[in-house]
Amino acid sequence: PQPAPAVVQPPALKRRVPKVADLAPLMQFKKPEFSKAARLKRASTIWELRDIAKRRTPQAPFDYTDGAAEEEITLRRARQAFQDIEFRPGILRNVSKIDLRTDILGQESKLPFGIAPTGFTRMMQSEGEYAGSQAAEAAGIPYTLSTMGTASIEDVAAAAPNGRNWFQLYLWTDRDRSLELIERAAKAGNDTLMVTVDTAVAGARLRDVRNGMTIPPALTLKTVLDASYRPAWWFNFLTHEPLTFASLSRYTGTVADLINSMFDPTLTYEDLDWLRETWKGKLVVKGIQTVEDARRVVDHGADGIVLSNHGGRQLDRAPIPFHLLPEVTSALEADNSDAAVILDTGIMSGADIVAALALGADFALIGRAYLYGLMAGGREGVDRTIQILEKDMTRTMALLGVSKVSELNPEHVRLLQR
């Protein structure tokens, strides 16, 4: 037999004693950074902002944001719906420049999403609605103030004078009280009124019940112990203006009475007709969960609809907006309607927004995602939320072979079956 040929080791694989000069470039120890800016910069996803928010916010206000109704099935399903898709990318497209601009309700938005209305926002972090509206103004996107907000219509308009401000309304049967808010919103320059219709009664938000949630938060033994781990939140809470329902300064009843008066089980389409006659700007109906209701509110004069189950905070096991989206857009297209279709609930990444746009949504709203950023770092945290979502969307669209929002279509997304 012939002897095996000798194995010749390449020079690069021969063992040697490492030289100090070779090790020096590898030893780059960074000085630890503990600033808010450094903390937010390390967050690359909304989930990571959520982790920061949870560490910095007392349990009761964090759970008020993070939780949903009953067993929270709806919220989990809404988030799972975005995971249960398959993107279908196109190749050999010029995606050197990605344009995220889109038109919504007659005006351009620099990004295809805005900030949803959230109640009690200064309870989550003391900058509250001011941080949200100013971040939205800087990003060139709409901001929606809630009727149950902790900053007034006028103060938000003053804080973000060049922003596109919308106002969300709970429509009472007490027309005088509703009319006052409508007139104030118009006078402050709000171009869009968003009426919420999925709150005949309040949902069973069990985390709030377990936490003994009150507004403002009560200083019980539990909250004092909780505060010892989150002193910055309590310092800000105690040294800023007390929480109030700022748009409802004339209301003198208890919080429970206020909510019961807002969540009115007697409202009908006649009330919507009255609102359409009264409000001269764009009218959007939020809380649509069936194709039939989408068609009907458009027939009654709505300029747009928000497919939403209130973030899973009302009826548990409610329809999932993302699943409902293709049916609604097809139905409105068949009716030759130009009403805007907006989607919220479950969005935790820019890829989620891209998927919604591909399946027919004109726009998206973020609620919890924005509040996680707020709790993580105030105004800078909201800025970081928007930056993360924008970066996600830019990357996702480039990998799909799409350079403009208008190029997204149902061919880019396939819904997987569980």
C-alpha positions in Angstrom: 0.0 0.0 0.0 1.1 3.6 -0.7 1.8 5.7 2.3 -0.7 8.5 3.0 0.4 11.9 1.8 1.6 14.2 4.5 -0.9 16.8 5.6 0.4 20.3 5.0 -1.1 22.9 7.4 -1.8 26.3 6.0 0.3 29.0 7.7 -2.7 30.6 9.2 -3.6 27.5 11.1 -0.2 26.8 12.7 -0.2 27.3 16.5 1.7 30.2 17.9 2.0 32.2 21.1 -0.3 35.2 20.8 1.4 38.6 20.8 0.3 41.5 23.0 -0.1 43.7 19.8 -2.6 41.1 18.5 -4.7 41.2 21.7 -4.9 45.0 22.1 -7.4 45.6 19.3 -9.7 43.0 20.8 -9.7 44.4 24.3 -12.2 47.2 24.0 -13.9 47.7 27.4 -16.6 50.4 27.2 -17.3 52.6 30.2 -20.8 51.7 31.6 -23.5 54.2 30.8 -26.5 54.7 33.0 -28.1 57.8 31.5 -31.7 57.7 30.2 -30.4 58.3 26.6 -28.1 55.3 26.9 -30.8 53.1 28.4 -33.3 53.9 25.6 -30.6 53.5 22.9 -30.0 49.9 24.0 -33.7 49.1 23.4 -34.0 47.7 19.9 -37.6 46.5 20.0 -40.9 47.6 21.6 -40.7 44.5 23.8 -37.4 45.8 25.2 -39.0 49.2 25.9 -41.7 47.3 27.7 -39.1 45.6 29.9 -37.7 49.0 30.9 -41.1 50.4 31.5 -42.0 47.6 33.8 -38.9 48.2 35.9 -39.5 51.9 36.2 -43.3 52.1 36.7 -45.4 51.0 39.8 -47.4 47.8 39.2 -50.9 49.4 39.2 -50.3 52.0 36.4 -48.1 49.5 34.4 -50.8 46.8 34.6 -53.4 49.4 33.7 -51.5 49.9 30.4 -50.3 46.3 29.9 -53.5 44.5 30.8 -56.7 43.6 29.1 -60.2 42.3 29.9 -60.9 39.1 31.7 -58.5 36.3 30.7 -56.8 38.6 28.2 -57.4 36.1 25.4 -58.2 38.9 22.9 -54.9 40.7 23.4 -52.9 37.5 23.0 -54.8 36.5 19.9 -54.3 40.0 18.4 -50.5 39.8 18.8 -50.4 36.2 17.7 -52.3 37.2 14.5 -49.3 39.3 13.4 -46.9 36.4 14.1 -49.1 34.0 12.1 -48.2 35.5 8.7 -45.6 34.8 6.0 -44.1 37.7 4.2 -43.5 37.1 0.4 -40.6 39.2 -0.8 -39.9 40.3 -4.3 -36.2 40.4 -5.5 -34.2 42.6 -7.9 -36.1 45.8 -7.1 -34.4 49.1 -6.5 -35.0 49.7 -2.7 -32.2 52.2 -2.2 -34.7 54.7 -0.9 -37.8 53.8 1.1 -40.6 56.3 1.3 -42.9 55.9 4.3 -45.2 58.8 3.6 -48.9 58.3 3.1 -52.1 60.3 2.9 -54.7 59.9 5.6 -58.0 61.7 5.9 -56.9 64.4 3.4 -53.4 65.2 4.7 -49.9 63.7 4.4 -48.4 61.8 7.3 -44.6 61.2 7.2 -45.2 57.7 8.6 -48.2 55.4 8.1 -49.2 55.3 11.7 -50.3 57.7 14.4 -50.8 57.7 18.2 -54.0 56.3 19.5 -56.1 57.9 22.3 -55.2 56.7 25.8 -56.8 57.7 29.1 -55.1 58.7 32.3 -51.8 59.1 30.4 -49.9 61.2 33.0 -50.5 58.4 35.4 -48.2 56.2 33.4 -45.5 58.9 33.3 -45.7 62.5 34.4 -45.1 64.0 30.9 -48.1 62.1 29.6 -50.0 63.6 26.7 -47.5 66.4 26.3 -44.7 63.9 25.5 -47.0 62.0 23.0 -48.2 65.1 21.2 -44.8 66.7 20.9 -43.1 63.5 19.7 -45.9 63.1 17.1 -45.4 66.7 16.0 -41.7 66.1 15.6 -42.3 62.9 13.6 -44.9 64.4 11.4 -47.7 62.0 12.4 -51.2 62.5 14.0 -51.7 62.5 17.7 -55.1 61.6 19.2 -56.1 63.0 22.6 -58.6 61.0 24.7 -61.7 62.5 26.3 -60.3 60.8 29.5 -56.9 62.4 29.0 -54.9 64.2 31.7 -54.1 67.2 29.6 -56.7 69.5 28.2 -57.5 70.0 24.5 -56.2 73.5 24.7 -53.0 72.6 26.5 -52.1 69.9 24.0 -52.7 72.3 21.2 -50.4 74.8 22.8 -47.7 72.1 23.5 -47.7 70.9 19.9 -48.9 73.9 17.9 -47.6 72.6 14.6 -48.8 69.1 15.1 -51.8 67.3 13.6 -54.0 66.9 16.6 -57.1 64.7 16.6 -59.7 64.4 19.4 -61.3 61.2 20.6 -64.9 61.5 22.0 -67.1 59.4 24.1 -70.5 60.5 22.9 -73.0 61.2 25.8 -76.7 61.4 25.5 -76.2 64.7 27.3 -75.7 66.6 24.1 -74.7 69.9 25.8 -71.7 68.2 27.4 -70.7 66.5 24.2 -71.2 69.7 22.2 -68.9 71.7 24.5 -66.1 69.2 23.9 -66.7 69.2 20.2 -66.6 73.0 20.0 -63.4 73.1 22.1 -61.7 70.6 19.8 -62.7 72.6 16.7 -61.5 75.9 18.2 -58.2 74.3 19.2 -57.5 73.2 15.6 -58.3 69.5 15.7 -59.2 68.5 12.2 -60.5 65.0 13.0 -63.0 63.7 15.6 -62.7 60.1 16.6 -65.8 58.8 18.3 -65.5 55.5 20.2 -68.4 53.1 20.0 -67.3 49.9 21.7 -67.9 50.9 25.3 -71.6 50.3 26.1 -70.3 49.2 29.5 -66.8 48.9 30.9 -64.9 45.7 30.3 -63.8 43.5 33.2 -60.1 44.6 33.6 -59.1 42.2 36.3 -55.6 43.3 36.8 -57.0 46.7 37.9 -59.3 44.9 40.3 -56.5 42.9 41.8 -54.3 45.9 42.1 -57.0 48.0 43.8 -56.5 50.5 41.0 -57.6 54.0 41.8 -57.2 57.3 40.0 -55.1 59.0 41.2 -53.1 56.0 42.7 -53.6 55.7 46.4 -50.7 55.6 48.9 -51.5 52.3 50.5 -48.8 50.1 52.2 -48.5 48.1 49.0 -47.9 51.2 46.8 -45.4 52.7 49.3 -43.4 49.4 49.2 -43.7 49.5 45.4 -42.5 53.1 45.4 -39.3 52.1 47.1 -38.2 50.3 44.0 -39.3 53.2 41.6 -38.5 56.4 43.4 -38.3 58.5 40.1 -41.9 57.7 39.2 -43.2 58.8 42.6 -41.0 61.9 42.7 -42.4 63.0 39.4 -45.9 62.1 40.4 -45.8 64.0 43.6 -44.0 67.1 42.3 -46.1 67.7 39.2 -49.7 69.0 38.9 -52.2 66.5 40.3 -54.0 64.2 37.8 -57.3 65.4 36.6 -59.6 64.7 33.6 -58.3 67.9 32.0 -60.9 68.1 29.2 -63.7 67.6 31.8 -62.8 70.4 34.2 -66.4 71.2 34.8 -67.2 67.6 35.9 -67.7 67.4 39.7 -68.7 63.8 40.2 -66.6 60.8 41.2 -64.4 58.8 38.8 -66.9 56.0 38.8 -69.8 58.3 38.1 -67.8 59.9 35.2 -67.0 56.5 33.6 -70.6 55.3 34.0 -71.8 58.5 32.3 -69.3 58.1 29.5 -70.0 54.4 28.8 -73.6 54.9 27.7 -75.5 51.8 26.7 -78.3 53.8 25.1 -76.4 55.3 22.1 -77.7 54.5 18.6 -77.1 55.4 15.0 -79.3 58.5 15.6 -76.6 59.8 17.9 -74.0 59.2 15.2 -76.2 61.1 12.7 -76.4 64.1 15.2 -72.6 64.0 15.5 -72.1 64.0 11.7 -74.3 67.1 11.4 -72.5 68.8 14.3 -68.9 68.1 13.5 -67.6 69.8 10.3 -64.2 68.1 10.1 -63.3 64.6 9.4 -65.3 62.0 11.4 -63.8 58.6 12.3 -65.7 55.8 14.2 -63.5 53.7 16.4 -64.4 50.2 17.7 -65.7 48.6 14.4 -65.6 44.8 14.8 -67.9 43.5 11.9 -68.2 44.0 8.2 -71.8 45.0 8.6 -71.0 47.8 11.1 -68.2 49.1 9.0 -70.5 49.5 6.0 -73.3 51.0 8.1 -71.2 53.7 9.8 -69.8 54.7 6.4 -73.4 55.0 5.2 -74.1 57.3 8.1 -71.4 59.7 7.1 -68.1 58.4 8.6 -65.0 59.5 6.7 -63.1 56.6 8.3 -63.3 53.6 10.6 -60.9 52.2 13.1 -61.0 48.4 13.2 -60.4 47.9 16.9 -61.5 45.9 19.9 -60.2 48.5 22.3 -56.9 46.8 22.7 -58.7 43.7 24.1 -59.8 45.8 27.1 -63.6 45.5 26.5 -65.0 42.2 25.3 -62.7 39.2 25.7 -62.7 36.8 22.7 -63.7 39.7 20.5 -62.9 39.7 16.7 -59.3 40.3 15.8 -58.9 43.5 13.7 -56.1 42.1 11.6 -58.1 39.0 10.7 -61.1 41.2 9.9 -59.2 43.6 7.7 -59.3 41.8 4.3 -63.1 41.3 4.6 -63.8 44.9 5.5 -61.6 46.4 2.8 -63.1 44.2 0.2 -66.7 45.1 1.3 -66.0 48.9 1.2 -64.3 48.5 -2.1 -67.3 46.8 -3.5 -69.4 49.7 -2.2 -67.1 52.1 -4.0 -66.4 53.8 -0.7 -63.3 55.9 -0.2 -63.6 55.8 3.6 -60.2 55.4 5.4 -59.6 52.0 7.1 -57.4 52.4 10.2 -56.3 49.5 12.3 -55.1 49.2 15.9 -54.7 46.5 18.6 -51.7 44.1 18.9 -49.1 46.2 17.0 -45.7 45.7 18.5 -43.3 46.2 15.6 -43.0 48.1 12.3 -43.4 44.7 10.5 -46.9 44.4 12.0 -47.7 47.8 10.5 -46.3 46.8 7.1 -48.5 43.6 7.2 -51.6 45.6 8.0 -50.9 48.0 5.1 -50.3 45.1 2.7 -53.7 43.6 3.6 -55.5 46.9 2.9 -55.3 49.2 5.9 -54.7 52.9 5.0 -53.2 53.7 8.4 -52.4 52.2 11.8 -52.6 53.5 15.4 -50.3 52.6 18.3 -51.4 52.6 21.9 -49.5 50.3 24.2 -46.3 50.6 22.1 -46.3 54.3 22.6 -47.1 54.0 26.3 -44.2 51.6 26.9 -41.9 54.2 25.4 -43.5 56.9 27.6 -43.0 54.8 30.8 -39.5 53.9 29.8 -38.3 57.4 29.3 -40.9 60.2 28.9 -40.7 62.2 25.7 -37.4 60.6 24.7 -39.0 57.2 25.2 -41.9 58.1 22.8 -39.3 59.3 20.3 -37.5 56.0 20.6 -40.8 54.1 20.0 -41.3 56.0 16.8 -37.7 55.5 15.7 -37.9 51.7 16.3 -41.1 51.4 14.4 -39.8 53.5 11.5 -36.5 51.5 11.3 -38.5 48.2 11.4 -40.8 49.4 8.6 -37.9 50.6 6.4 -36.0 47.3 6.7 -39.1 45.2 6.2 -40.2 47.1 3.1 -36.7 46.9 1.6 -36.5 43.2 2.2 -40.0 42.8 0.6 -38.7 44.7 -2.5 -41.1 47.6 -1.9 -40.0 51.3 -1.9 -43.3 53.0 -1.3 -46.3 52.4 1.0 -48.6 52.5 -2.0 -46.8 49.5 -3.5 -47.8 47.1 -0.7 -50.6 44.7 -1.6 -52.0 41.4 -0.4 -49.5 39.5 -2.5 -46.9 40.4 0.0 -48.5 38.6 3.0 -49.9 35.1 3.4 -52.0 34.3 6.5 -50.9 31.0 8.0 -53.4 28.6 9.5 -52.8 27.4 13.0 
